[in-house]
Amino acid sequence: MEFAEQLFGAEPNWAAVITTTVCGTGALLFLFKWVRQSEARARIQTARDRRAASLQRAEQAVRRYRQSHASTDASVILALPLRELAERLKDSSLDPEDVFYSYLDKALEVNKRLNCCTEILLESFEQLKTLGSNKDGLLYGVPVSIKENIGYKDHDSSCGLNWKLDQPASEDSVIVEVLKRQGAIPFVKTNIPQALLNYDCSNPIYGQTLNPHNLNKTCGGSSGGEGALIGGGGSVLGIGTDIAGSIRIPSSFCGICGIKPTAARLSVRGVAGGCPGQKSVQSTAGPMARDVDSLALCMQALLSDHMFSLDPTVPPVPFNLQMYQSSKPLRIGYYENDGCQQASPSMARGFREVKTLLEKAGHTLVPCAPLNPRQTLSELCVRGILADGAATLLNNLKGGPVDPCLSSQILTYQIPNPGKKLLSLLLKPLFPRIAEVLHATTGVRSVQELWAQHCDVENYRQDTIAEWRRSNIDVLLCPVLGPAYNFFYCGRLTCAVSSTAIYNLLNFPAGVVPVSTVTAEDEEALKHYKGNFGDPWDKLFTEAVSGAEGLPVAVQCVALPWQDELCLCLMREVEQLVKQSRR
């Protein structure tokens, strides 16, 4: 009161006081927001400048190499499968320098077309020089690409978030350290979607990554930069991460192979995540490559004493080469429709063709559909990943721009929980699937409810294993999401990932193999696609996958936990049968 009297006189004008206070507060808030946005823009520009500088230095190094090695035929090197490339590096019939610069040159070329690299790891030049004559490593001299969120000393793992820029890793992640000890040379980091919880590949820092087979399509995500770079020929082997299909979807979209191993089979120490602490649906790291045997060789190299000693939480279980190379007939479970997102005509056709090939090869195919698919998707997958009501994700996005590929997804999460519950109640009679998923985004209300949700996940896992036992199946074959989407649909169709997310929930190893391409007949059949529900999501899905003629078609292979080698065995069998059928 005394202050007001001194400021405004004995009889203060309270309207003026209130107006001044409100205006002053508003001005301060505006100034604070402007400062934060300016800081965000500055960090983003610094990151872009750093990328441009690394690309420029790499281009200069490639030019110098070309001038002194004019006779090197890079096309021969780039055409070699990983296993043959590794063998020729070991027996010295190929020089590591020739291989490194051939892939670096190709990566730079692919990046100009697809925008798939976030930076060249300039330390790789020094590693190349100090590679030495010790060729014990299974990946001696092999250039390897890594997803942006995988820790590499002195480099950011921003996950596409501006506030995580300028926070370089203090040491290599375990997976990078093991790659180096096996003789591999991590040489480039690849692009991701903002905050990782999206299967497009765009962020405000590095922009949108394009599909190597069609520049009007997305490459998928969240390991989209890996999918694009490998699919475009700029890397022979890459490491991605997967929480709901983030390795398998870009593999499907880009026409390459990828496997999500059993969680904890490979170390994720030093790997940044979109929702750290979330335990219902587990994330894992895994390899991506042009063929299945490359995935197997990478797994064999990573599952070594190096990894088991660097990260004691990883079970010391070496790669089972005998299981991977087994040729015994398998009992293979299968389903064409998971009960949530019906496969597109091209992916359903590819699945049926593979099923026929496996039967002709002497394998036994047994129907085995997922249990309670709709409830599993909404109550276990969605509610598990967003147990906090998406609070962590929304908080990660504060203080910076939201990427267009994520904006529609975020709008849903920003609705207050009472509004979500009311909307889901109103939508339920007309669009039950949408209503169920929307309600699940409210998350859980208490620790007790979270524990109950964890129990439900464990019970579902045990029920599914029991169903596999009853059906007496070794492995499973099913469709995977695809073909590659048109832009800006991934954020509007977050729950189309049912075919992949269920195996993160179950913690079953799952991999993707390309088997065909979209035909004109597939495109014609898409015009009559109704989906399982005929709701707006099914209509959006039709729009998303349209115009895909010539794009890759893939299938998904699945095994029980810790039988990653058996999953790879089925993938290899599919790959070989498809090649034979083409011949």
Secondary structure, DSSP 8 states (H G I E B T S, - for coil): -HHHHHHH-SS--HHHHHHHHHHHHHHHHHHHHHHHHHHHHHHHHHHHHHHHHHHHHHHHHHHHHHHH-TT--HHHHHHS-HHHHHHHHHTTSS-HHHHHHHHHHHHHHHHHHH--EEEE-THHHHHHHT--S---STTTT-EEEEETTB--BTS---TT-GGGTT--BSS--HHHHHHHHTT-EEEEEE---TTS-SSS-EETTTEE-EETTEEEEE--SSSHHHHHHHHTTS-SEEEEEESSSTTHHHHHHHT-EEEE--TTSS--TTB--SSTT--SS--EEEEEESSHHHHHHHHHHHSSHHHHHH-TTS------HHHHH--S--EEEE-S--SSS---HHHHHHHHHHHHHHHHTT-EEEE---SSHHHIIIIIIIHHHTTTTTHHHHHHTTTS---HHHHHHHHHHHS-HHHHHHHHHHHTTT-HHHHHHHHHTT--SSHHHHHHHHHHHHHHHHHHHHHHHHHT-SEEEEE-S-S--BTT-GGG-GGGGHHHHHHHHHT--EEEEEEEE--HHHHHHHTT--TTT-SHHHHHHHHHH-S-TT-EEEEEEEE-TT-HHHHHHHHHHHHHHHHHHH-
